[in-house]
Amino acid sequence: MPGPATIVVGLRSIANGGIVVAGAWHLAVLVPCVALIRGWRPRQTLAAALLAAPVVSVALVAFRLGNPFNAILFAALALAMLALAARLPRRPVEQGGTAMTIAAGFLIAFAWAYPHFLEGRSPAVYLAAAPLGLIPCPTLALVIGLTLLAGGFGSRAWSLLLVAAGLFYGVFGVARLGVSLDVVLVAGALCLVVLLGRRRSARRASPAASERGRFAVSWRDKEA
């Protein structure tokens, strides 16, 4: 892996040289987000598979610009996401709850206007061409945000995969590259951990509630 200074120079070059591609990704994200607001609920398999697309984009950009580390990791991440997406139920996506929806919205907004690496640009450029789909951290923030919005797709494996990727790149960005804003990505990954914990608690409570219901029915039958 190259040193931190070399990595920062490479990320800056990608962000400033890929404005057109980033703009296309902003449009590609805007359309389904508007559709979701208007009530569109895609099947989980389709939604999860689509989330692998910006990850593939980062891998291709890294490969083209000679960063084999990011190219290999993001290619492997995309393949794992597609494999897990194929195993998801074909039912419509379900929302992850109010708190997770708020966290998701914050992460998506953060990814949309990722305020780093672009140089000498107007605020309008950040809103339309921040390096989404080009570099790791904003792309992972988007994917994690949309995963939170979808309640983790009800998949522990999917969530853990993104937790690992988010924590690795978020901590690396803060600790090694000095990009303090990447703490938002770390927070997003931890939100997924919280979501997993809630689902686990709900699963534990569900059998107990069912058992209480069966006991109550049995007791009423005896009284009758």
MOCOR-V409725 format. One line per field, one symbol per residue. ss: DSSP state (H for helix, E for strand, - for the rest). phi: phi as a letter, one per 30 degrees, with the letter a starting at -180 (. if undefined). psi: psi as a letter, one per 30 degrees, with the letter a starting at -180 (. if undefined). A space follows every 50 residues. Layout:
ss=???
phi=???
psi=???
//
This chain:
ss=---HHHHHHHHHHHHHH-HHHHHHHHHHHHHHHHHHH-----EHHHHHHH HHHHHHHHHHHHHH---HHHHHHHHHHHHHHHHHHHH----E-----HHH HHHHHHHHHHHH----------HHHHHHH------HHHHHHHHHHHHHH- HHHH-HHHHHHHHHHHHHHHHHHHH----HHHHHHHHHHHHHHHHHHHHH HHHHHHHHHHHHHHHHHHHHHHH-
phi=.ddeddddddddddddccddddddddddddedddddddjdbddedddddd ddddddedddddddcicdddddddddddddddddddcddcdddcddjddd ddddddddddddbedaidbicdeddddcbeddicbddddddddddddddc iihicddedddddddddddddddddccicddddddedddddddddddddd dddddddddddddddddddddddd
psi=klleeeeeeeeeeeeffheeeeeeeeeeeeeeeeeeeggkjlkeeeeeee ffefeeeeeeeeeeghifeeeeeeeeeeeeeeeeeffllgllkkkgleee eeeeeeeeeeeehjhlekkhlleeeeffglhkgeleeeeeeeeeeeeeeg ggggjeeeeeeeeeeeeeeeeeeeeefgiffffeeeeeeeeeeeeeeeee eeeeeeeeeeeeeeeeeeeeeee.
//
